[in-house]
Amino acid sequence: MKPTYEDIRRLLGELDDHAIAEIEGTGVTISELEEVAAHLAQETDVMGDLRRTLSGRPLTIYNLVQSYEARDDEDR
């Protein structure tokens, strides 16, 4: 299922519209976003079978969010 703008903000936090558009453009699914959100929250140790490293679209989204967060931190 394709995530909505609201789904992305709910799962990944306060991202700007450009970041959300980039995420939407990847074709990511809600389950992939949930996986990314768990990794961002560093909850992988309680995820059982999902305790694997990210790859593919989830890795792309993870890196994108990390880069936006780093830029935001630099602006402060």
N, CA, C, O and CB atoms as a CASP TS submission, in Angstrom:
PFRMAT TS
TARGET T0000
AUTHOR 0000-0000-0000
METHOD Language model
MODEL 1
PARENT N/A
ATOM      1  N   MET     1       0.832  -1.182   0.000  1.00  0.00           N
ATOM      2  CA  MET     1       0.000   0.000   0.000  1.00  0.00           C
ATOM      3  C   MET     1       0.879   1.249   0.000  1.00  0.00           C
ATOM      4  O   MET     1       1.864   1.329   0.733  1.00  0.00           O
ATOM      5  CB  MET     1      -0.947  -0.004   1.210  1.00  0.00           C
ATOM      6  N   LYS     2       0.518   2.193  -0.810  1.00  0.00           N
ATOM      7  CA  LYS     2       1.285   3.431  -0.935  1.00  0.00           C
ATOM      8  C   LYS     2       0.971   4.362   0.239  1.00  0.00           C
ATOM      9  O   LYS     2      -0.196   4.645   0.508  1.00  0.00           O
ATOM     10  CB  LYS     2       0.976   4.132  -2.282  1.00  0.00           C
ATOM     11  N   PRO     3       1.996   4.836   0.931  1.00  0.00           N
ATOM     12  CA  PRO     3       1.768   5.727   2.074  1.00  0.00           C
ATOM     13  C   PRO     3       1.354   7.129   1.630  1.00  0.00           C
ATOM     14  O   PRO     3       1.754   7.606   0.568  1.00  0.00           O
ATOM     15  CB  PRO     3       3.027   5.811   2.936  1.00  0.00           C
ATOM     16  N   THR     4       0.554   7.767   2.457  1.00  0.00           N
ATOM     17  CA  THR     4       0.152   9.147   2.212  1.00  0.00           C
ATOM     18  C   THR     4       1.170  10.093   2.847  1.00  0.00           C
ATOM     19  O   THR     4       2.055   9.676   3.593  1.00  0.00           O
ATOM     20  CB  THR     4      -1.272   9.415   2.769  1.00  0.00           C
ATOM     21  N   TYR     5       1.019  11.348   2.537  1.00  0.00           N
ATOM     22  CA  TYR     5       1.839  12.398   3.146  1.00  0.00           C
ATOM     23  C   TYR     5       1.772  12.289   4.667  1.00  0.00           C
ATOM     24  O   TYR     5       2.789  12.366   5.357  1.00  0.00           O
ATOM     25  CB  TYR     5       1.371  13.805   2.680  1.00  0.00           C
ATOM     26  N   GLU     6       0.548  12.107   5.174  1.00  0.00           N
ATOM     27  CA  GLU     6       0.343  12.009   6.620  1.00  0.00           C
ATOM     28  C   GLU     6       1.015  10.768   7.201  1.00  0.00           C
ATOM     29  O   GLU     6       1.581  10.825   8.293  1.00  0.00           O
ATOM     30  CB  GLU     6      -1.150  11.989   6.939  1.00  0.00           C
ATOM     31  N   ASP     7       0.956   9.641   6.476  1.00  0.00           N
ATOM     32  CA  ASP     7       1.622   8.413   6.932  1.00  0.00           C
ATOM     33  C   ASP     7       3.120   8.651   7.103  1.00  0.00           C
ATOM     34  O   ASP     7       3.715   8.247   8.103  1.00  0.00           O
ATOM     35  CB  ASP     7       1.377   7.255   5.935  1.00  0.00           C
ATOM     36  N   ILE     8       3.710   9.303   6.127  1.00  0.00           N
ATOM     37  CA  ILE     8       5.156   9.546   6.155  1.00  0.00           C
ATOM     38  C   ILE     8       5.520  10.428   7.348  1.00  0.00           C
ATOM     39  O   ILE     8       6.483  10.143   8.059  1.00  0.00           O
ATOM     40  CB  ILE     8       5.625  10.206   4.834  1.00  0.00           C
ATOM     41  N   ARG     9       4.763  11.483   7.567  1.00  0.00           N
ATOM     42  CA  ARG     9       5.059  12.378   8.706  1.00  0.00           C
ATOM     43  C   ARG     9       4.833  11.676  10.030  1.00  0.00           C
ATOM     44  O   ARG     9       5.587  11.886  10.981  1.00  0.00           O
ATOM     45  CB  ARG     9       4.193  13.643   8.640  1.00  0.00           C
ATOM     46  N   ARG    10       3.802  10.845  10.105  1.00  0.00           N
ATOM     47  CA  ARG    10       3.512  10.124  11.347  1.00  0.00           C
ATOM     48  C   ARG    10       4.634   9.147  11.677  1.00  0.00           C
ATOM     49  O   ARG    10       5.040   9.029  12.833  1.00  0.00           O
ATOM     50  CB  ARG    10       2.172   9.374  11.238  1.00  0.00           C
ATOM     51  N   LEU    11       5.135   8.448  10.662  1.00  0.00           N
ATOM     52  CA  LEU    11       6.153   7.425  10.894  1.00  0.00           C
ATOM     53  C   LEU    11       7.569   7.982  11.006  1.00  0.00           C
ATOM     54  O   LEU    11       8.375   7.477  11.788  1.00  0.00           O
ATOM     55  CB  LEU    11       6.108   6.418   9.789  1.00  0.00           C
ATOM     56  N   LEU    12       7.873   9.013  10.235  1.00  0.00           N
ATOM     57  CA  LEU    12       9.255   9.490  10.162  1.00  0.00           C
ATOM     58  C   LEU    12       9.481  10.848  10.802  1.00  0.00           C
ATOM     59  O   LEU    12      10.623  11.294  10.909  1.00  0.00           O
ATOM     60  CB  LEU    12       9.682   9.551   8.745  1.00  0.00           C
ATOM     61  N   GLY    13       8.424  11.506  11.224  1.00  0.00           N
ATOM     62  CA  GLY    13       8.593  12.768  11.921  1.00  0.00           C
ATOM     63  C   GLY    13       8.453  13.985  11.031  1.00  0.00           C
ATOM     64  O   GLY    13       7.972  13.908   9.901  1.00  0.00           O
ATOM     65  N   GLU    14       8.883  15.098  11.569  1.00  0.00           N
ATOM     66  CA  GLU    14       8.729  16.401  10.927  1.00  0.00           C
ATOM     67  C   GLU    14       9.753  16.584   9.810  1.00  0.00           C
ATOM     68  O   GLU    14      10.857  17.079  10.034  1.00  0.00           O
ATOM     69  CB  GLU    14       8.867  17.525  11.960  1.00  0.00           C
ATOM     70  N   LEU    15       9.369  16.179   8.624  1.00  0.00           N
ATOM     71  CA  LEU    15      10.212  16.385   7.449  1.00  0.00           C
ATOM     72  C   LEU    15       9.589  17.473   6.592  1.00  0.00           C
ATOM     73  O   LEU    15       8.373  17.665   6.617  1.00  0.00           O
ATOM     74  CB  LEU    15      10.385  15.065   6.637  1.00  0.00           C
ATOM     75  N   ASP    16      10.411  18.183   5.834  1.00  0.00           N
ATOM     76  CA  ASP    16       9.851  19.210   4.967  1.00  0.00           C
ATOM     77  C   ASP    16       9.207  18.570   3.736  1.00  0.00           C
ATOM     78  O   ASP    16       9.386  17.383   3.465  1.00  0.00           O
ATOM     79  CB  ASP    16      10.941  20.216   4.547  1.00  0.00           C
ATOM     80  N   ASP    17       8.462  19.383   3.009  1.00  0.00           N
ATOM     81  CA  ASP    17       7.717  18.878   1.854  1.00  0.00           C
ATOM     82  C   ASP    17       8.621  18.271   0.789  1.00  0.00           C
ATOM     83  O   ASP    17       8.250  17.300   0.130  1.00  0.00           O
ATOM     84  CB  ASP    17       6.899  19.991   1.244  1.00  0.00           C
ATOM     85  N   HIS    18       9.805  18.844   0.625  1.00  0.00           N
ATOM     86  CA  HIS    18      10.741  18.315  -0.372  1.00  0.00           C
ATOM     87  C   HIS    18      11.180  16.897  -0.005  1.00  0.00           C
ATOM     88  O   HIS    18      11.225  16.017  -0.865  1.00  0.00           O
ATOM     89  CB  HIS    18      11.972  19.237  -0.499  1.00  0.00           C
ATOM     90  N   ALA    19      11.499  16.679   1.252  1.00  0.00           N
ATOM     91  CA  ALA    19      11.916  15.347   1.708  1.00  0.00           C
ATOM     92  C   ALA    19      10.783  14.347   1.532  1.00  0.00           C
ATOM     93  O   ALA    19      11.004  13.221   1.088  1.00  0.00           O
ATOM     94  CB  ALA    19      12.363  15.390   3.184  1.00  0.00           C
ATOM     95  N   ILE    20       9.574  14.759   1.880  1.00  0.00           N
ATOM     96  CA  ILE    20       8.431  13.857   1.744  1.00  0.00           C
ATOM     97  C   ILE    20       8.189  13.522   0.281  1.00  0.00           C
ATOM     98  O   ILE    20       7.878  12.378  -0.048  1.00  0.00           O
ATOM     99  CB  ILE    20       7.170  14.479   2.362  1.00  0.00           C
ATOM    100  N   ALA    21       8.327  14.503  -0.596  1.00  0.00           N
ATOM    101  CA  ALA    21       8.167  14.242  -2.027  1.00  0.00           C
ATOM    102  C   ALA    21       9.221  13.254  -2.520  1.00  0.00           C
ATOM    103  O   ALA    21       8.917  12.372  -3.323  1.00  0.00           O
ATOM    104  CB  ALA    21       8.255  15.555  -2.827  1.00  0.00           C
ATOM    105  N   GLU    22      10.452  13.395  -2.047  1.00  0.00           N
ATOM    106  CA  GLU    22      11.503  12.444  -2.418  1.00  0.00           C
ATOM    107  C   GLU    22      11.159  11.039  -1.947  1.00  0.00           C
ATOM    108  O   GLU    22      11.357  10.068  -2.677  1.00  0.00           O
ATOM    109  CB  GLU    22      12.850  12.877  -1.832  1.00  0.00           C
ATOM    110  N   ILE    23      10.647  10.933  -0.735  1.00  0.00           N
ATOM    111  CA  ILE    23      10.275   9.630  -0.184  1.00  0.00           C
ATOM    112  C   ILE    23       9.137   9.024  -0.990  1.00  0.00           C
ATOM    113  O   ILE    23       9.178   7.843  -1.336  1.00  0.00           O
ATOM    114  CB  ILE    23       9.873   9.757   1.298  1.00  0.00           C
ATOM    115  N   GLU    24       8.120   9.827  -1.291  1.00  0.00           N
ATOM    116  CA  GLU    24       7.000   9.339  -2.097  1.00  0.00           C
ATOM    117  C   GLU    24       7.481   8.851  -3.460  1.00  0.00           C
ATOM    118  O   GLU    24       6.960   7.870  -3.992  1.00  0.00           O
ATOM    119  CB  GLU    24       5.945  10.440  -2.273  1.00  0.00           C
ATOM    120  N   GLY    25       8.463   9.528  -4.018  1.00  0.00           N
ATOM    121  CA  GLY    25       8.980   9.183  -5.332  1.00  0.00           C
ATOM    122  C   GLY    25       9.721   7.856  -5.396  1.00  0.00           C
ATOM    123  O   GLY    25       9.955   7.330  -6.484  1.00  0.00           O
ATOM    124  N   THR    26      10.089   7.315  -4.251  1.00  0.00           N
ATOM    125  CA  THR    26      10.809   6.039  -4.250  1.00  0.00           C
ATOM    126  C   THR    26       9.893   4.844  -4.446  1.00  0.00           C
ATOM    127  O   THR    26      10.354   3.753  -4.783  1.00  0.00           O
ATOM    128  CB  THR    26      11.567   5.878  -2.961  1.00  0.00           C
ATOM    129  N   GLY    27       8.577   5.045  -4.234  1.00  0.00           N
ATOM    130  CA  GLY    27       7.653   3.921  -4.325  1.00  0.00           C
ATOM    131  C   GLY    27       7.619   3.075  -3.068  1.00  0.00           C
ATOM    132  O   GLY    27       7.138   1.942  -3.099  1.00  0.00           O
ATOM    133  N   VAL    28       8.119   3.603  -1.964  1.00  0.00           N
ATOM    134  CA  VAL    28       8.188   2.883  -0.698  1.00  0.00           C
ATOM    135  C   VAL    28       6.787   2.484  -0.228  1.00  0.00           C
ATOM    136  O   VAL    28       5.811   3.183  -0.500  1.00  0.00           O
ATOM    137  CB  VAL    28       8.887   3.744   0.371  1.00  0.00           C
ATOM    138  N   THR    29       6.698   1.368   0.471  1.00  0.00           N
ATOM    139  CA  THR    29       5.432   0.902   1.036  1.00  0.00           C
ATOM    140  C   THR    29       5.352   1.288   2.512  1.00  0.00           C
ATOM    141  O   THR    29       6.351   1.674   3.119  1.00  0.00           O
ATOM    142  CB  THR    29       5.284  -0.636   0.866  1.00  0.00           C
ATOM    143  N   ILE    30       4.168   1.182   3.071  1.00  0.00           N
ATOM    144  CA  ILE    30       4.003   1.491   4.495  1.00  0.00           C
ATOM    145  C   ILE    30       4.840   0.544   5.347  1.00  0.00           C
ATOM    146  O   ILE    30       5.466   0.976   6.315  1.00  0.00           O
ATOM    147  CB  ILE    30       2.518   1.402   4.902  1.00  0.00           C
ATOM    148  N   SER    31       4.860  -0.730   5.003  1.00  0.00           N
ATOM    149  CA  SER    31       5.656  -1.672   5.810  1.00  0.00           C
ATOM    150  C   SER    31       7.141  -1.330   5.750  1.00  0.00           C
ATOM    151  O   SER    31       7.851  -1.488   6.743  1.00  0.00           O
ATOM    152  CB  SER    31       5.433  -3.119   5.328  1.00  0.00           C
ATOM    153  N   GLU    32       7.616  -0.863   4.598  1.00  0.00           N
ATOM    154  CA  GLU    32       9.016  -0.438   4.504  1.00  0.00           C
ATOM    155  C   GLU    32       9.259   0.810   5.356  1.00  0.00           C
ATOM    156  O   GLU    32      10.303   0.932   5.998  1.00  0.00           O
ATOM    157  CB  GLU    32       9.400  -0.164   3.031  1.00  0.00           C
ATOM    158  N   LEU    33       8.298   1.735   5.361  1.00  0.00           N
ATOM    159  CA  LEU    33       8.436   2.928   6.204  1.00  0.00           C
ATOM    160  C   LEU    33       8.461   2.558   7.679  1.00  0.00           C
ATOM    161  O   LEU    33       9.213   3.144   8.457  1.00  0.00           O
ATOM    162  CB  LEU    33       7.295   3.914   5.932  1.00  0.00           C
ATOM    163  N   GLU    34       7.640   1.587   8.066  1.00  0.00           N
ATOM    164  CA  GLU    34       7.633   1.137   9.456  1.00  0.00           C
ATOM    165  C   GLU    34       8.981   0.542   9.841  1.00  0.00           C
ATOM    166  O   GLU    34       9.462   0.736  10.957  1.00  0.00           O
ATOM    167  CB  GLU    34       6.518   0.111   9.682  1.00  0.00           C
ATOM    168  N   GLU    35       9.581  -0.182   8.909  1.00  0.00           N
ATOM    169  CA  GLU    35      10.909  -0.756   9.154  1.00  0.00           C
ATOM    170  C   GLU    35      11.944   0.352   9.340  1.00  0.00           C
ATOM    171  O   GLU    35      12.781   0.288  10.240  1.00  0.00           O
ATOM    172  CB  GLU    35      11.324  -1.685   7.990  1.00  0.00           C
ATOM    173  N   VAL    36      11.877   1.368   8.481  1.00  0.00           N
ATOM    174  CA  VAL    36      12.792   2.503   8.597  1.00  0.00           C
ATOM    175  C   VAL    36      12.578   3.225   9.928  1.00  0.00           C
ATOM    176  O   VAL    36      13.541   3.577  10.609  1.00  0.00           O
ATOM    177  CB  VAL    36      12.596   3.482   7.418  1.00  0.00           C
ATOM    178  N   ALA    37      11.324   3.443  10.293  1.00  0.00           N
ATOM    179  CA  ALA    37      11.017   4.134  11.546  1.00  0.00           C
ATOM    180  C   ALA    37      11.601   3.385  12.738  1.00  0.00           C
ATOM    181  O   ALA    37      12.126   4.003  13.664  1.00  0.00           O
ATOM    182  CB  ALA    37       9.501   4.292  11.714  1.00  0.00           C
ATOM    183  N   ALA    38      11.511   2.068  12.719  1.00  0.00           N
ATOM    184  CA  ALA    38      12.074   1.266  13.814  1.00  0.00           C
ATOM    185  C   ALA    38      13.587   1.415  13.869  1.00  0.00           C
ATOM    186  O   ALA    38      14.162   1.517  14.953  1.00  0.00           O
ATOM    187  CB  ALA    38      11.697  -0.217  13.651  1.00  0.00           C
ATOM    188  N   HIS    39      14.229   1.428  12.721  1.00  0.00           N
ATOM    189  CA  HIS    39      15.686   1.611  12.694  1.00  0.00           C
ATOM    190  C   HIS    39      16.062   3.011  13.173  1.00  0.00           C
ATOM    191  O   HIS    39      17.035   3.174  13.910  1.00  0.00           O
ATOM    192  CB  HIS    39      16.238   1.370  11.272  1.00  0.00           C
ATOM    193  N   LEU    40      15.304   4.013  12.763  1.00  0.00           N
ATOM    194  CA  LEU    40      15.589   5.375  13.206  1.00  0.00           C
ATOM    195  C   LEU    40      15.418   5.516  14.713  1.00  0.00           C
ATOM    196  O   LEU    40      16.137   6.280  15.357  1.00  0.00           O
ATOM    197  CB  LEU    40      14.683   6.367  12.484  1.00  0.00           C
ATOM    198  N   ALA    41      14.473   4.782  15.267  1.00  0.00           N
ATOM    199  CA  ALA    41      14.237   4.818  16.711  1.00  0.00           C
ATOM    200  C   ALA    41      15.160   3.861  17.454  1.00  0.00           C
ATOM    201  O   ALA    41      15.098   3.747  18.678  1.00  0.00           O
ATOM    202  CB  ALA    41      12.784   4.477  17.017  1.00  0.00           C
ATOM    203  N   GLN    42      16.009   3.178  16.707  1.00  0.00           N
ATOM    204  CA  GLN    42      16.969   2.211  17.249  1.00  0.00           C
ATOM    205  C   GLN    42      16.275   1.121  18.049  1.00  0.00           C
ATOM    206  O   GLN    42      16.734   0.724  19.120  1.00  0.00           O
ATOM    207  CB  GLN    42      17.997   2.917  18.126  1.00  0.00           C
ATOM    208  N   GLU    43      15.144   0.641  17.499  1.00  0.00           N
ATOM    209  CA  GLU    43      14.376  -0.416  18.140  1.00  0.00           C
ATOM    210  C   GLU    43      14.605  -1.773  17.490  1.00  0.00           C
ATOM    211  O   GLU    43      13.814  -2.694  17.698  1.00  0.00           O
ATOM    212  CB  GLU    43      12.910  -0.077  18.109  1.00  0.00           C
ATOM    213  N   THR    44      15.651  -1.912  16.722  1.00  0.00           N
ATOM    214  CA  THR    44      15.864  -3.159  15.996  1.00  0.00           C
ATOM    215  C   THR    44      16.123  -4.339  16.909  1.00  0.00           C
ATOM    216  O   THR    44      15.922  -5.482  16.500  1.00  0.00           O
ATOM    217  CB  THR    44      17.007  -3.008  15.048  1.00  0.00           C
ATOM    218  N   ASP    45      16.559  -4.098  18.125  1.00  0.00           N
ATOM    219  CA  ASP    45      16.841  -5.210  19.028  1.00  0.00           C
ATOM    220  C   ASP    45      15.573  -5.894  19.522  1.00  0.00           C
ATOM    221  O   ASP    45      15.641  -7.011  20.034  1.00  0.00           O
ATOM    222  CB  ASP    45      17.647  -4.724  20.208  1.00  0.00           C
ATOM    223  N   VAL    46      14.428  -5.255  19.381  1.00  0.00           N
ATOM    224  CA  VAL    46      13.174  -5.867  19.825  1.00  0.00           C
ATOM    225  C   VAL    46      12.283  -6.269  18.657  1.00  0.00           C
ATOM    226  O   VAL    46      11.109  -6.584  18.851  1.00  0.00           O
ATOM    227  CB  VAL    46      12.422  -4.913  20.733  1.00  0.00           C
ATOM    228  N   MET    47      12.828  -6.260  17.456  1.00  0.00           N
ATOM    229  CA  MET    47      12.012  -6.505  16.277  1.00  0.00           C
ATOM    230  C   MET    47      12.049  -7.945  15.795  1.00  0.00           C
ATOM    231  O   MET    47      11.475  -8.235  14.746  1.00  0.00           O
ATOM    232  CB  MET    47      12.448  -5.612  15.179  1.00  0.00           C
ATOM    233  N   GLY    48      12.680  -8.840  16.491  1.00  0.00           N
ATOM    234  CA  GLY    48      12.684 -10.232  16.070  1.00  0.00           C
ATOM    235  C   GLY    48      13.271 -10.422  14.692  1.00  0.00           C
ATOM    236  O   GLY    48      14.438 -10.101  14.466  1.00  0.00           O
ATOM    237  N   ASP    49      12.482 -10.939  13.767  1.00  0.00           N
ATOM    238  CA  ASP    49      12.955 -11.248  12.419  1.00  0.00           C
ATOM    239  C   ASP    49      13.400 -10.018  11.640  1.00  0.00           C
ATOM    240  O   ASP    49      14.155 -10.148  10.677  1.00  0.00           O
ATOM    241  CB  ASP    49      11.876 -11.954  11.656  1.00  0.00           C
ATOM    242  N   LEU    50      12.958  -8.843  12.027  1.00  0.00           N
ATOM    243  CA  LEU    50      13.353  -7.638  11.309  1.00  0.00           C
ATOM    244  C   LEU    50      14.706  -7.109  11.774  1.00  0.00           C
ATOM    245  O   LEU    50      15.092  -6.000  11.406  1.00  0.00           O
ATOM    246  CB  LEU    50      12.299  -6.566  11.477  1.00  0.00           C
ATOM    247  N   ARG    51      15.416  -7.870  12.562  1.00  0.00           N
ATOM    248  CA  ARG    51      16.704  -7.445  13.090  1.00  0.00           C
ATOM    249  C   ARG    51      17.795  -7.541  12.026  1.00  0.00           C
ATOM    250  O   ARG    51      18.935  -7.879  12.343  1.00  0.00           O
ATOM    251  CB  ARG    51      17.079  -8.286  14.307  1.00  0.00           C
ATOM    252  N   ARG    52      17.477  -7.262  10.833  1.00  0.00           N
ATOM    253  CA  ARG    52      18.449  -7.311   9.747  1.00  0.00           C
ATOM    254  C   ARG    52      18.823  -5.881   9.345  1.00  0.00           C
ATOM    255  O   ARG    52      18.153  -4.916   9.714  1.00  0.00           O
ATOM    256  CB  ARG    52      17.884  -8.103   8.527  1.00  0.00           C
ATOM    257  N   THR    53      19.875  -5.780   8.605  1.00  0.00           N
ATOM    258  CA  THR    53      20.260  -4.460   8.126  1.00  0.00           C
ATOM    259  C   THR    53      19.317  -4.043   7.010  1.00  0.00           C
ATOM    260  O   THR    53      18.710  -4.879   6.340  1.00  0.00           O
ATOM    261  CB  THR    53      21.731  -4.448   7.640  1.00  0.00           C
ATOM    262  N   LEU    54      19.209  -2.758   6.827  1.00  0.00           N
ATOM    263  CA  LEU    54      18.345  -2.239   5.780  1.00  0.00           C
ATOM    264  C   LEU    54      19.007  -2.396   4.421  1.00  0.00           C
ATOM    265  O   LEU    54      20.231  -2.373   4.299  1.00  0.00           O
ATOM    266  CB  LEU    54      18.003  -0.770   6.042  1.00  0.00           C
ATOM    267  N   SER    55      18.170  -2.558   3.405  1.00  0.00           N
ATOM    268  CA  SER    55      18.657  -2.592   2.030  1.00  0.00           C
ATOM    269  C   SER    55      17.547  -2.080   1.125  1.00  0.00           C
ATOM    270  O   SER    55      16.399  -1.948   1.550  1.00  0.00           O
ATOM    271  CB  SER    55      19.105  -4.034   1.615  1.00  0.00           C
ATOM    272  N   GLY    56      17.891  -1.796  -0.107  1.00  0.00           N
ATOM    273  CA  GLY    56      16.894  -1.351  -1.080  1.00  0.00           C
ATOM    274  C   GLY    56      16.240  -0.035  -0.695  1.00  0.00           C
ATOM    275  O   GLY    56      16.897   0.881  -0.202  1.00  0.00           O
ATOM    276  N   ARG    57      14.927   0.044  -0.930  1.00  0.00           N
ATOM    277  CA  ARG    57      14.201   1.285  -0.641  1.00  0.00           C
ATOM    278  C   ARG    57      14.288   1.701   0.824  1.00  0.00           C
ATOM    279  O   ARG    57      14.496   2.882   1.102  1.00  0.00           O
ATOM    280  CB  ARG    57      12.753   1.133  -1.030  1.00  0.00           C
ATOM    281  N   PRO    58      14.135   0.770   1.774  1.00  0.00           N
ATOM    282  CA  PRO    58      14.255   1.209   3.167  1.00  0.00           C
ATOM    283  C   PRO    58      15.604   1.876   3.474  1.00  0.00           C
ATOM    284  O   PRO    58      15.654   2.866   4.203  1.00  0.00           O
ATOM    285  CB  PRO    58      14.056   0.024   4.091  1.00  0.00           C
ATOM    286  N   LEU    59      16.677   1.341   2.927  1.00  0.00           N
ATOM    287  CA  LEU    59      17.992   1.947   3.145  1.00  0.00           C
ATOM    288  C   LEU    59      18.051   3.335   2.512  1.00  0.00           C
ATOM    289  O   LEU    59      18.600   4.264   3.105  1.00  0.00           O
ATOM    290  CB  LEU    59      19.108   1.049   2.567  1.00  0.00           C
ATOM    291  N   THR    60      17.496   3.480   1.326  1.00  0.00           N
ATOM    292  CA  THR    60      17.458   4.778   0.657  1.00  0.00           C
ATOM    293  C   THR    60      16.717   5.800   1.508  1.00  0.00           C
ATOM    294  O   THR    60      17.184   6.925   1.682  1.00  0.00           O
ATOM    295  CB  THR    60      16.795   4.656  -0.723  1.00  0.00           C
ATOM    296  N   ILE    61      15.552   5.405   2.042  1.00  0.00           N
ATOM    297  CA  ILE    61      14.758   6.303   2.876  1.00  0.00           C
ATOM    298  C   ILE    61      15.509   6.637   4.165  1.00  0.00           C
ATOM    299  O   ILE    61      15.545   7.795   4.581  1.00  0.00           O
ATOM    300  CB  ILE    61      13.388   5.670   3.201  1.00  0.00           C
ATOM    301  N   TYR    62      16.101   5.636   4.788  1.00  0.00           N
ATOM    302  CA  TYR    62      16.863   5.844   6.027  1.00  0.00           C
ATOM    303  C   TYR    62      17.963   6.882   5.795  1.00  0.00           C
ATOM    304  O   TYR    62      18.106   7.824   6.574  1.00  0.00           O
ATOM    305  CB  TYR    62      17.478   4.502   6.530  1.00  0.00           C
ATOM    306  N   ASN    63      18.727   6.711   4.737  1.00  0.00           N
ATOM    307  CA  ASN    63      19.818   7.646   4.434  1.00  0.00           C
ATOM    308  C   ASN    63      19.286   9.042   4.138  1.00  0.00           C
ATOM    309  O   ASN    63      19.889  10.036   4.543  1.00  0.00           O
ATOM    310  CB  ASN    63      20.639   7.140   3.246  1.00  0.00           C
ATOM    311  N   LEU    64      18.168   9.120   3.439  1.00  0.00           N
ATOM    312  CA  LEU    64      17.567  10.409   3.120  1.00  0.00           C
ATOM    313  C   LEU    64      17.149  11.136   4.399  1.00  0.00           C
ATOM    314  O   LEU    64      17.443  12.319   4.567  1.00  0.00           O
ATOM    315  CB  LEU    64      16.356  10.223   2.189  1.00  0.00           C
ATOM    316  N   VAL    65      16.466  10.430   5.294  1.00  0.00           N
ATOM    317  CA  VAL    65      16.026  11.039   6.551  1.00  0.00           C
ATOM    318  C   VAL    65      17.235  11.466   7.381  1.00  0.00           C
ATOM    319  O   VAL    65      17.240  12.555   7.956  1.00  0.00           O
ATOM    320  CB  VAL    65      15.142  10.055   7.354  1.00  0.00           C
ATOM    321  N   GLN    66      18.248  10.621   7.445  1.00  0.00           N
ATOM    322  CA  GLN    66      19.455  10.964   8.208  1.00  0.00           C
ATOM    323  C   GLN    66      20.117  12.220   7.642  1.00  0.00           C
ATOM    324  O   GLN    66      20.578  13.070   8.403  1.00  0.00           O
ATOM    325  CB  GLN    66      20.454   9.786   8.196  1.00  0.00           C
ATOM    326  N   SER    67      20.167  12.346   6.321  1.00  0.00           N
ATOM    327  CA  SER    67      20.804  13.522   5.722  1.00  0.00           C
ATOM    328  C   SER    67      19.992  14.782   5.993  1.00  0.00           C
ATOM    329  O   SER    67      20.566  15.844   6.233  1.00  0.00           O
ATOM    330  CB  SER    67      20.978  13.326   4.211  1.00  0.00           C
ATOM    331  N   TYR    68      18.664  14.681   5.959  1.00  0.00           N
ATOM    332  CA  TYR    68      17.835  15.844   6.278  1.00  0.00           C
ATOM    333  C   TYR    68      17.984  16.233   7.741  1.00  0.00           C
ATOM    334  O   TYR    68      18.036  17.420   8.063  1.00  0.00           O
ATOM    335  CB  TYR    68      16.366  15.559   5.957  1.00  0.00           C
ATOM    336  N   GLU    69      18.052  15.248   8.627  1.00  0.00           N
ATOM    337  CA  GLU    69      18.235  15.547  10.051  1.00  0.00           C
ATOM    338  C   GLU    69      19.592  16.193  10.304  1.00  0.00           C
ATOM    339  O   GLU    69      19.700  17.103  11.125  1.00  0.00           O
ATOM    340  CB  GLU    69      18.096  14.268  10.891  1.00  0.00           C
ATOM    341  N   ALA    70      20.622  15.734   9.609  1.00  0.00           N
ATOM    342  CA  ALA    70      21.958  16.317   9.768  1.00  0.00           C
ATOM    343  C   ALA    70      21.972  17.767   9.290  1.00  0.00           C
ATOM    344  O   ALA    70      22.567  18.630   9.935  1.00  0.00           O
ATOM    345  CB  ALA    70      23.005  15.491   8.992  1.00  0.00           C
ATOM    346  N   ARG    71      21.318  18.034   8.162  1.00  0.00           N
ATOM    347  CA  ARG    71      21.250  19.408   7.657  1.00  0.00           C
ATOM    348  C   ARG    71      20.489  20.303   8.623  1.00  0.00           C
ATOM    349  O   ARG    71      20.869  21.449   8.860  1.00  0.00           O
ATOM    350  CB  ARG    71      20.586  19.443   6.274  1.00  0.00           C
ATOM    351  N   ASP    72      19.407  19.761   9.178  1.00  0.00           N
ATOM    352  CA  ASP    72      18.603  20.528  10.128  1.00  0.00           C
ATOM    353  C   ASP    72      19.422  20.862  11.371  1.00  0.00           C
ATOM    354  O   ASP    72      19.331  21.971  11.897  1.00  0.00           O
ATOM    355  CB  ASP    72      17.333  19.748  10.519  1.00  0.00           C
ATOM    356  N   ASP    73      20.218  19.908  11.839  1.00  0.00           N
ATOM    357  CA  ASP    73      21.077  20.139  13.007  1.00  0.00           C
ATOM    358  C   ASP    73      22.119  21.212  12.724  1.00  0.00           C
ATOM    359  O   ASP    73      22.433  22.018  13.600  1.00  0.00           O
ATOM    360  CB  ASP    73      21.770  18.839  13.427  1.00  0.00           C
ATOM    361  N   GLU    74      22.659  21.229  11.503  1.00  0.00           N
ATOM    362  CA  GLU    74      23.661  22.229  11.135  1.00  0.00           C
ATOM    363  C   GLU    74      23.061  23.628  11.089  1.00  0.00           C
ATOM    364  O   GLU    74      23.746  24.612  11.367  1.00  0.00           O
ATOM    365  CB  GLU    74      24.283  21.885   9.784  1.00  0.00           C
ATOM    366  N   ASP    75      21.774  23.716  10.735  1.00  0.00           N
ATOM    367  CA  ASP    75      21.109  25.016  10.634  1.00  0.00           C
ATOM    368  C   ASP    75      20.802  25.625  11.994  1.00  0.00           C
ATOM    369  O   ASP    75      20.498  26.814  12.087  1.00  0.00           O
ATOM    370  CB  ASP    75      19.832  24.880   9.844  1.00  0.00           C
ATOM    371  N   ARG    76      20.877  24.833  13.032  1.00  0.00           N
ATOM    372  CA  ARG    76      20.551  25.353  14.376  1.00  0.00           C
ATOM    373  C   ARG    76      21.723  26.002  15.023  1.00  0.00           C
ATOM    374  O   ARG    76      21.617  26.488  16.149  1.00  0.00           O
ATOM    375  CB  ARG    76      20.045  24.256  15.269  1.00  0.00           C
TER
END
